[in-house]
Amino acid sequence: MRCNVALWDRILRFIFGVGLTAYAIAGGPFWAYFGLYGLITAAWGLCPLYAFFRIKTLRGHYRPLPDEE
């Protein structure tokens, strides 16, 4: 699968992922372990939820070539 998460999105996911996971390990609520999802998607650059809903924050690196006639 292709990456669908932009760099700014990956950075935010990493920051919130680290924060939520640290909060969960320090004794926070169980839902804080969802920070692991943010860490994994930040590392891979692929978000399955984005793929399911066809959301893409990463713009394509390749532009379509104009038709040459």
Secondary structure as GFF3:
##gff-version 3
##sequence-region A 1 69
A	DSSP	alpha_helix	7	25	.	.	.	ID=ss1
A	DSSP	three_ten_helix	30	34	.	.	.	ID=ss2
A	DSSP	alpha_helix	35	44	.	.	.	ID=ss3
A	DSSP	alpha_helix	48	53	.	.	.	ID=ss4
###
